[in-house]
Amino acid sequence: MASNVKVWYDKEGDYLEVIFSDKPGYMQETNNDAVMEMVDEEGNIL
């Protein structure tokens, strides 16, 4: 479980970002068009 969680919301863009880790990764699509997830090179959710 993450010890620190960062939450950022952009009201104008209606964009919510929840960060569980500062590790490098990339955004990946999910089955839900409104949700993206950040994963590392092995596909683990960050």
PDBQT receptor file of N, H, CA, C and O in Angstrom, charges set to zero:
ATOM      1  N   MET A   1       0.844  -1.179   0.000  1.00  0.00    +0.000 N 
ATOM      2  CA  MET A   1       0.000   0.000   0.000  1.00  0.00    +0.000 C 
ATOM      3  C   MET A   1       0.887   1.240   0.000  1.00  0.00    +0.000 C 
ATOM      4  O   MET A   1       1.943   1.256   0.633  1.00  0.00    +0.000 OA
ATOM      5  N   ALA A   2       0.463   2.253  -0.697  1.00  0.00    +0.000 N 
ATOM      6  H   ALA A   2      -0.395   2.240  -1.211  1.00  0.00    +0.000 HD
ATOM      7  CA  ALA A   2       1.240   3.491  -0.812  1.00  0.00    +0.000 C 
ATOM      8  C   ALA A   2       1.260   4.227   0.520  1.00  0.00    +0.000 C 
ATOM      9  O   ALA A   2       0.249   4.308   1.218  1.00  0.00    +0.000 OA
ATOM     10  N   SER A   3       2.447   4.770   0.863  1.00  0.00    +0.000 N 
ATOM     11  H   SER A   3       3.268   4.704   0.296  1.00  0.00    +0.000 HD
ATOM     12  CA  SER A   3       2.535   5.534   2.101  1.00  0.00    +0.000 C 
ATOM     13  C   SER A   3       2.136   6.994   1.877  1.00  0.00    +0.000 C 
ATOM     14  O   SER A   3       1.662   7.658   2.799  1.00  0.00    +0.000 OA
ATOM     15  N   ASN A   4       2.329   7.492   0.652  1.00  0.00    +0.000 N 
ATOM     16  H   ASN A   4       2.714   6.952  -0.097  1.00  0.00    +0.000 HD
ATOM     17  CA  ASN A   4       1.931   8.852   0.291  1.00  0.00    +0.000 C 
ATOM     18  C   ASN A   4       1.070   8.806  -0.959  1.00  0.00    +0.000 C 
ATOM     19  O   ASN A   4       1.392   8.115  -1.926  1.00  0.00    +0.000 OA
ATOM     20  N   VAL A   5      -0.011   9.539  -0.929  1.00  0.00    +0.000 N 
ATOM     21  H   VAL A   5      -0.273  10.100  -0.144  1.00  0.00    +0.000 HD
ATOM     22  CA  VAL A   5      -0.892   9.635  -2.090  1.00  0.00    +0.000 C 
ATOM     23  C   VAL A   5      -1.047  11.109  -2.416  1.00  0.00    +0.000 C 
ATOM     24  O   VAL A   5      -1.351  11.921  -1.542  1.00  0.00    +0.000 OA
ATOM     25  N   LYS A   6      -0.833  11.453  -3.694  1.00  0.00    +0.000 N 
ATOM     26  H   LYS A   6      -0.585  10.793  -4.404  1.00  0.00    +0.000 HD
ATOM     27  CA  LYS A   6      -1.013  12.831  -4.137  1.00  0.00    +0.000 C 
ATOM     28  C   LYS A   6      -2.251  12.889  -5.020  1.00  0.00    +0.000 C 
ATOM     29  O   LYS A   6      -2.446  12.044  -5.894  1.00  0.00    +0.000 OA
ATOM     30  N   VAL A   7      -3.081  13.892  -4.782  1.00  0.00    +0.000 N 
ATOM     31  H   VAL A   7      -2.923  14.579  -4.072  1.00  0.00    +0.000 HD
ATOM     32  CA  VAL A   7      -4.308  14.067  -5.558  1.00  0.00    +0.000 C 
ATOM     33  C   VAL A   7      -4.280  15.452  -6.168  1.00  0.00    +0.000 C 
ATOM     34  O   VAL A   7      -4.020  16.440  -5.481  1.00  0.00    +0.000 OA
ATOM     35  N   TRP A   8      -4.550  15.520  -7.465  1.00  0.00    +0.000 N 
ATOM     36  H   TRP A   8      -4.762  14.718  -8.023  1.00  0.00    +0.000 HD
ATOM     37  CA  TRP A   8      -4.567  16.793  -8.179  1.00  0.00    +0.000 C 
ATOM     38  C   TRP A   8      -5.818  16.835  -9.050  1.00  0.00    +0.000 C 
ATOM     39  O   TRP A   8      -6.115  15.876  -9.762  1.00  0.00    +0.000 OA
ATOM     40  N   TYR A   9      -6.554  17.949  -8.994  1.00  0.00    +0.000 N 
ATOM     41  H   TYR A   9      -6.314  18.729  -8.415  1.00  0.00    +0.000 HD
ATOM     42  CA  TYR A   9      -7.767  18.102  -9.789  1.00  0.00    +0.000 C 
ATOM     43  C   TYR A   9      -7.707  19.408 -10.562  1.00  0.00    +0.000 C 
ATOM     44  O   TYR A   9      -7.452  20.466  -9.987  1.00  0.00    +0.000 OA
ATOM     45  N   ASP A  10      -7.943  19.331 -11.866  1.00  0.00    +0.000 N 
ATOM     46  H   ASP A  10      -8.151  18.471 -12.332  1.00  0.00    +0.000 HD
ATOM     47  CA  ASP A  10      -8.019  20.498 -12.740  1.00  0.00    +0.000 C 
ATOM     48  C   ASP A  10      -9.496  20.735 -13.042  1.00  0.00    +0.000 C 
ATOM     49  O   ASP A  10     -10.094  20.032 -13.856  1.00  0.00    +0.000 OA
ATOM     50  N   LYS A  11     -10.075  21.732 -12.378  1.00  0.00    +0.000 N 
ATOM     51  H   LYS A  11      -9.590  22.304 -11.717  1.00  0.00    +0.000 HD
ATOM     52  CA  LYS A  11     -11.512  22.005 -12.516  1.00  0.00    +0.000 C 
ATOM     53  C   LYS A  11     -11.871  22.378 -13.948  1.00  0.00    +0.000 C 
ATOM     54  O   LYS A  11     -12.884  21.921 -14.478  1.00  0.00    +0.000 OA
ATOM     55  N   GLU A  12     -11.037  23.211 -14.576  1.00  0.00    +0.000 N 
ATOM     56  H   GLU A  12     -10.214  23.582 -14.145  1.00  0.00    +0.000 HD
ATOM     57  CA  GLU A  12     -11.325  23.663 -15.946  1.00  0.00    +0.000 C 
ATOM     58  C   GLU A  12     -11.335  22.494 -16.931  1.00  0.00    +0.000 C 
ATOM     59  O   GLU A  12     -12.204  22.426 -17.801  1.00  0.00    +0.000 OA
ATOM     60  N   GLY A  13     -10.393  21.592 -16.803  1.00  0.00    +0.000 N 
ATOM     61  H   GLY A  13      -9.688  21.647 -16.096  1.00  0.00    +0.000 HD
ATOM     62  CA  GLY A  13     -10.313  20.445 -17.705  1.00  0.00    +0.000 C 
ATOM     63  C   GLY A  13     -11.086  19.235 -17.217  1.00  0.00    +0.000 C 
ATOM     64  O   GLY A  13     -11.153  18.220 -17.911  1.00  0.00    +0.000 OA
ATOM     65  N   ASP A  14     -11.688  19.334 -15.997  1.00  0.00    +0.000 N 
ATOM     66  H   ASP A  14     -11.634  20.159 -15.433  1.00  0.00    +0.000 HD
ATOM     67  CA  ASP A  14     -12.407  18.233 -15.369  1.00  0.00    +0.000 C 
ATOM     68  C   ASP A  14     -11.538  16.977 -15.376  1.00  0.00    +0.000 C 
ATOM     69  O   ASP A  14     -11.932  15.922 -15.873  1.00  0.00    +0.000 OA
ATOM     70  N   TYR A  15     -10.332  17.133 -14.800  1.00  0.00    +0.000 N 
ATOM     71  H   TYR A  15     -10.012  17.990 -14.396  1.00  0.00    +0.000 HD
ATOM     72  CA  TYR A  15      -9.309  16.093 -14.831  1.00  0.00    +0.000 C 
ATOM     73  C   TYR A  15      -8.836  15.805 -13.411  1.00  0.00    +0.000 C 
ATOM     74  O   TYR A  15      -8.408  16.720 -12.708  1.00  0.00    +0.000 OA
ATOM     75  N   LEU A  16      -8.905  14.560 -12.985  1.00  0.00    +0.000 N 
ATOM     76  H   LEU A  16      -9.252  13.817 -13.557  1.00  0.00    +0.000 HD
ATOM     77  CA  LEU A  16      -8.454  14.147 -11.657  1.00  0.00    +0.000 C 
ATOM     78  C   LEU A  16      -7.274  13.201 -11.828  1.00  0.00    +0.000 C 
ATOM     79  O   LEU A  16      -7.333  12.255 -12.613  1.00  0.00    +0.000 OA
ATOM     80  N   GLU A  17      -6.205  13.464 -11.088  1.00  0.00    +0.000 N 
ATOM     81  H   GLU A  17      -6.157  14.233 -10.450  1.00  0.00    +0.000 HD
ATOM     82  CA  GLU A  17      -5.034  12.594 -11.111  1.00  0.00    +0.000 C 
ATOM     83  C   GLU A  17      -4.739  12.165  -9.682  1.00  0.00    +0.000 C 
ATOM     84  O   GLU A  17      -4.648  13.000  -8.782  1.00  0.00    +0.000 OA
ATOM     85  N   VAL A  18      -4.588  10.856  -9.475  1.00  0.00    +0.000 N 
ATOM     86  H   VAL A  18      -4.662  10.177 -10.206  1.00  0.00    +0.000 HD
ATOM     87  CA  VAL A  18      -4.230  10.304  -8.169  1.00  0.00    +0.000 C 
ATOM     88  C   VAL A  18      -2.906   9.574  -8.360  1.00  0.00    +0.000 C 
ATOM     89  O   VAL A  18      -2.810   8.644  -9.161  1.00  0.00    +0.000 OA
ATOM     90  N   ILE A  19      -1.878  10.006  -7.611  1.00  0.00    +0.000 N 
ATOM     91  H   ILE A  19      -1.956  10.761  -6.960  1.00  0.00    +0.000 HD
ATOM     92  CA  ILE A  19      -0.523   9.467  -7.779  1.00  0.00    +0.000 C 
ATOM     93  C   ILE A  19      -0.155   8.673  -6.529  1.00  0.00    +0.000 C 
ATOM     94  O   ILE A  19      -0.194   9.195  -5.416  1.00  0.00    +0.000 OA
ATOM     95  N   PHE A  20       0.202   7.407  -6.727  1.00  0.00    +0.000 N 
ATOM     96  H   PHE A  20       0.234   6.983  -7.632  1.00  0.00    +0.000 HD
ATOM     97  CA  PHE A  20       0.591   6.529  -5.634  1.00  0.00    +0.000 C 
ATOM     98  C   PHE A  20       2.100   6.340  -5.563  1.00  0.00    +0.000 C 
ATOM     99  O   PHE A  20       2.620   5.884  -4.545  1.00  0.00    +0.000 OA
ATOM    100  N   SER A  21       2.813   6.690  -6.647  1.00  0.00    +0.000 N 
ATOM    101  H   SER A  21       2.391   7.060  -7.474  1.00  0.00    +0.000 HD
ATOM    102  CA  SER A  21       4.249   6.459  -6.699  1.00  0.00    +0.000 C 
ATOM    103  C   SER A  21       4.911   7.505  -7.583  1.00  0.00    +0.000 C 
ATOM    104  O   SER A  21       4.316   7.969  -8.557  1.00  0.00    +0.000 OA
ATOM    105  N   ASP A  22       6.157   7.881  -7.240  1.00  0.00    +0.000 N 
ATOM    106  H   ASP A  22       6.639   7.504  -6.450  1.00  0.00    +0.000 HD
ATOM    107  CA  ASP A  22       6.924   8.821  -8.055  1.00  0.00    +0.000 C 
ATOM    108  C   ASP A  22       7.807   8.108  -9.074  1.00  0.00    +0.000 C 
ATOM    109  O   ASP A  22       8.604   8.753  -9.756  1.00  0.00    +0.000 OA
ATOM    110  N   LYS A  23       7.678   6.793  -9.188  1.00  0.00    +0.000 N 
ATOM    111  H   LYS A  23       7.031   6.268  -8.635  1.00  0.00    +0.000 HD
ATOM    112  CA  LYS A  23       8.492   6.026 -10.123  1.00  0.00    +0.000 C 
ATOM    113  C   LYS A  23       8.147   6.404 -11.564  1.00  0.00    +0.000 C 
ATOM    114  O   LYS A  23       7.011   6.784 -11.849  1.00  0.00    +0.000 OA
ATOM    115  N   PRO A  24       9.118   6.303 -12.471  1.00  0.00    +0.000 N 
ATOM    116  CA  PRO A  24       8.835   6.608 -13.878  1.00  0.00    +0.000 C 
ATOM    117  C   PRO A  24       7.900   5.564 -14.487  1.00  0.00    +0.000 C 
ATOM    118  O   PRO A  24       7.948   4.386 -14.133  1.00  0.00    +0.000 OA
ATOM    119  N   GLY A  25       7.063   6.011 -15.394  1.00  0.00    +0.000 N 
ATOM    120  H   GLY A  25       7.024   6.967 -15.682  1.00  0.00    +0.000 HD
ATOM    121  CA  GLY A  25       6.134   5.115 -16.054  1.00  0.00    +0.000 C 
ATOM    122  C   GLY A  25       5.449   5.817 -17.205  1.00  0.00    +0.000 C 
ATOM    123  O   GLY A  25       5.831   6.927 -17.577  1.00  0.00    +0.000 OA
ATOM    124  N   TYR A  26       4.444   5.180 -17.767  1.00  0.00    +0.000 N 
ATOM    125  H   TYR A  26       4.134   4.279 -17.465  1.00  0.00    +0.000 HD
ATOM    126  CA  TYR A  26       3.703   5.774 -18.880  1.00  0.00    +0.000 C 
ATOM    127  C   TYR A  26       2.218   5.499 -18.709  1.00  0.00    +0.000 C 
ATOM    128  O   TYR A  26       1.811   4.566 -18.017  1.00  0.00    +0.000 OA
ATOM    129  N   MET A  27       1.411   6.347 -19.367  1.00  0.00    +0.000 N 
ATOM    130  H   MET A  27       1.742   7.105 -19.929  1.00  0.00    +0.000 HD
ATOM    131  CA  MET A  27      -0.039   6.220 -19.284  1.00  0.00    +0.000 C 
ATOM    132  C   MET A  27      -0.516   5.139 -20.251  1.00  0.00    +0.000 C 
ATOM    133  O   MET A  27       0.004   5.000 -21.358  1.00  0.00    +0.000 OA
ATOM    134  N   GLN A  28      -1.510   4.383 -19.813  1.00  0.00    +0.000 N 
ATOM    135  H   GLN A  28      -1.934   4.497 -18.914  1.00  0.00    +0.000 HD
ATOM    136  CA  GLN A  28      -2.056   3.281 -20.602  1.00  0.00    +0.000 C 
ATOM    137  C   GLN A  28      -3.576   3.349 -20.556  1.00  0.00    +0.000 C 
ATOM    138  O   GLN A  28      -4.155   3.657 -19.514  1.00  0.00    +0.000 OA
ATOM    139  N   GLU A  29      -4.222   3.063 -21.676  1.00  0.00    +0.000 N 
ATOM    140  H   GLU A  29      -3.752   2.812 -22.522  1.00  0.00    +0.000 HD
ATOM    141  CA  GLU A  29      -5.682   3.059 -21.727  1.00  0.00    +0.000 C 
ATOM    142  C   GLU A  29      -6.239   1.891 -20.922  1.00  0.00    +0.000 C 
ATOM    143  O   GLU A  29      -5.571   0.875 -20.729  1.00  0.00    +0.000 OA
ATOM    144  N   THR A  30      -7.482   2.058 -20.456  1.00  0.00    +0.000 N 
ATOM    145  H   THR A  30      -8.024   2.883 -20.613  1.00  0.00    +0.000 HD
ATOM    146  CA  THR A  30      -8.201   0.982 -19.775  1.00  0.00    +0.000 C 
ATOM    147  C   THR A  30      -9.479   0.685 -20.564  1.00  0.00    +0.000 C 
ATOM    148  O   THR A  30      -9.706   1.275 -21.620  1.00  0.00    +0.000 OA
ATOM    149  N   ASN A  31     -10.294  -0.205 -20.067  1.00  0.00    +0.000 N 
ATOM    150  H   ASN A  31     -10.110  -0.684 -19.209  1.00  0.00    +0.000 HD
ATOM    151  CA  ASN A  31     -11.563  -0.524 -20.729  1.00  0.00    +0.000 C 
ATOM    152  C   ASN A  31     -12.553   0.627 -20.642  1.00  0.00    +0.000 C 
ATOM    153  O   ASN A  31     -13.509   0.682 -21.416  1.00  0.00    +0.000 OA
ATOM    154  N   ASN A  32     -12.336   1.547 -19.710  1.00  0.00    +0.000 N 
ATOM    155  H   ASN A  32     -11.559   1.503 -19.081  1.00  0.00    +0.000 HD
ATOM    156  CA  ASN A  32     -13.206   2.704 -19.520  1.00  0.00    +0.000 C 
ATOM    157  C   ASN A  32     -12.571   3.899 -20.224  1.00  0.00    +0.000 C 
ATOM    158  O   ASN A  32     -11.438   4.263 -19.910  1.00  0.00    +0.000 OA
ATOM    159  N   ASP A  33     -13.278   4.515 -21.171  1.00  0.00    +0.000 N 
ATOM    160  H   ASP A  33     -14.198   4.220 -21.426  1.00  0.00    +0.000 HD
ATOM    161  CA  ASP A  33     -12.744   5.644 -21.933  1.00  0.00    +0.000 C 
ATOM    162  C   ASP A  33     -12.366   6.835 -21.061  1.00  0.00    +0.000 C 
ATOM    163  O   ASP A  33     -11.557   7.666 -21.473  1.00  0.00    +0.000 OA
ATOM    164  N   ALA A  34     -12.932   6.931 -19.873  1.00  0.00    +0.000 N 
ATOM    165  H   ALA A  34     -13.590   6.256 -19.538  1.00  0.00    +0.000 HD
ATOM    166  CA  ALA A  34     -12.685   8.068 -18.985  1.00  0.00    +0.000 C 
ATOM    167  C   ALA A  34     -11.536   7.815 -18.011  1.00  0.00    +0.000 C 
ATOM    168  O   ALA A  34     -11.216   8.688 -17.204  1.00  0.00    +0.000 OA
ATOM    169  N   VAL A  35     -10.906   6.626 -18.071  1.00  0.00    +0.000 N 
ATOM    170  H   VAL A  35     -11.167   5.917 -18.727  1.00  0.00    +0.000 HD
ATOM    171  CA  VAL A  35      -9.877   6.267 -17.088  1.00  0.00    +0.000 C 
ATOM    172  C   VAL A  35      -8.600   5.828 -17.794  1.00  0.00    +0.000 C 
ATOM    173  O   VAL A  35      -8.630   5.004 -18.707  1.00  0.00    +0.000 OA
ATOM    174  N   MET A  36      -7.482   6.393 -17.354  1.00  0.00    +0.000 N 
ATOM    175  H   MET A  36      -7.458   7.063 -16.612  1.00  0.00    +0.000 HD
ATOM    176  CA  MET A  36      -6.146   5.965 -17.799  1.00  0.00    +0.000 C 
ATOM    177  C   MET A  36      -5.414   5.476 -16.557  1.00  0.00    +0.000 C 
ATOM    178  O   MET A  36      -5.765   5.853 -15.439  1.00  0.00    +0.000 OA
ATOM    179  N   GLU A  37      -4.400   4.638 -16.746  1.00  0.00    +0.000 N 
ATOM    180  H   GLU A  37      -4.115   4.331 -17.654  1.00  0.00    +0.000 HD
ATOM    181  CA  GLU A  37      -3.594   4.208 -15.612  1.00  0.00    +0.000 C 
ATOM    182  C   GLU A  37      -2.120   4.340 -15.961  1.00  0.00    +0.000 C 
ATOM    183  O   GLU A  37      -1.724   4.157 -17.112  1.00  0.00    +0.000 OA
ATOM    184  N   MET A  38      -1.306   4.662 -14.949  1.00  0.00    +0.000 N 
ATOM    185  H   MET A  38      -1.628   4.811 -14.014  1.00  0.00    +0.000 HD
ATOM    186  CA  MET A  38       0.130   4.765 -15.154  1.00  0.00    +0.000 C 
ATOM    187  C   MET A  38       0.750   3.436 -14.749  1.00  0.00    +0.000 C 
ATOM    188  O   MET A  38       0.470   2.910 -13.671  1.00  0.00    +0.000 OA
ATOM    189  N   VAL A  39       1.594   2.898 -15.623  1.00  0.00    +0.000 N 
ATOM    190  H   VAL A  39       1.821   3.325 -16.498  1.00  0.00    +0.000 HD
ATOM    191  CA  VAL A  39       2.237   1.614 -15.372  1.00  0.00    +0.000 C 
ATOM    192  C   VAL A  39       3.740   1.739 -15.596  1.00  0.00    +0.000 C 
ATOM    193  O   VAL A  39       4.204   2.639 -16.296  1.00  0.00    +0.000 OA
ATOM    194  N   ASP A  40       4.497   0.817 -14.988  1.00  0.00    +0.000 N 
ATOM    195  H   ASP A  40       4.120   0.086 -14.419  1.00  0.00    +0.000 HD
ATOM    196  CA  ASP A  40       5.931   0.776 -15.223  1.00  0.00    +0.000 C 
ATOM    197  C   ASP A  40       6.207  -0.078 -16.456  1.00  0.00    +0.000 C 
ATOM    198  O   ASP A  40       5.275  -0.514 -17.132  1.00  0.00    +0.000 OA
ATOM    199  N   GLU A  41       7.490  -0.319 -16.752  1.00  0.00    +0.000 N 
ATOM    200  H   GLU A  41       8.247   0.035 -16.202  1.00  0.00    +0.000 HD
ATOM    201  CA  GLU A  41       7.850  -1.073 -17.963  1.00  0.00    +0.000 C 
ATOM    202  C   GLU A  41       7.339  -2.500 -17.958  1.00  0.00    +0.000 C 
ATOM    203  O   GLU A  41       7.150  -3.086 -19.024  1.00  0.00    +0.000 OA
ATOM    204  N   GLU A  42       7.105  -3.085 -16.761  1.00  0.00    +0.000 N 
ATOM    205  H   GLU A  42       7.259  -2.609 -15.895  1.00  0.00    +0.000 HD
ATOM    206  CA  GLU A  42       6.584  -4.451 -16.659  1.00  0.00    +0.000 C 
ATOM    207  C   GLU A  42       5.066  -4.510 -16.637  1.00  0.00    +0.000 C 
ATOM    208  O   GLU A  42       4.490  -5.596 -16.592  1.00  0.00    +0.000 OA
ATOM    209  N   GLY A  43       4.402  -3.337 -16.669  1.00  0.00    +0.000 N 
ATOM    210  H   GLY A  43       4.871  -2.454 -16.705  1.00  0.00    +0.000 HD
ATOM    211  CA  GLY A  43       2.947  -3.294 -16.677  1.00  0.00    +0.000 C 
ATOM    212  C   GLY A  43       2.316  -3.223 -15.297  1.00  0.00    +0.000 C 
ATOM    213  O   GLY A  43       1.096  -3.328 -15.168  1.00  0.00    +0.000 OA
ATOM    214  N   ASN A  44       3.135  -3.044 -14.259  1.00  0.00    +0.000 N 
ATOM    215  H   ASN A  44       4.126  -2.958 -14.364  1.00  0.00    +0.000 HD
ATOM    216  CA  ASN A  44       2.614  -2.903 -12.897  1.00  0.00    +0.000 C 
ATOM    217  C   ASN A  44       2.048  -1.501 -12.709  1.00  0.00    +0.000 C 
ATOM    218  O   ASN A  44       2.679  -0.519 -13.100  1.00  0.00    +0.000 OA
ATOM    219  N   ILE A  45       0.878  -1.403 -12.120  1.00  0.00    +0.000 N 
ATOM    220  H   ILE A  45       0.365  -2.200 -11.802  1.00  0.00    +0.000 HD
ATOM    221  CA  ILE A  45       0.249  -0.116 -11.891  1.00  0.00    +0.000 C 
ATOM    222  C   ILE A  45       1.042   0.671 -10.859  1.00  0.00    +0.000 C 
ATOM    223  O   ILE A  45       1.381   0.170  -9.787  1.00  0.00    +0.000 OA
ATOM    224  N   LEU A  46       1.327   1.916 -11.214  1.00  0.00    +0.000 N 
ATOM    225  H   LEU A  46       1.052   2.323 -12.085  1.00  0.00    +0.000 HD
ATOM    226  CA  LEU A  46       2.042   2.786 -10.286  1.00  0.00    +0.000 C 
ATOM    227  C   LEU A  46       1.052   3.647  -9.567  1.00  0.00    +0.000 C 
ATOM    228  O   LEU A  46       1.436   4.463  -8.730  1.00  0.00    +0.000 OA
TER     229      LEU A  46
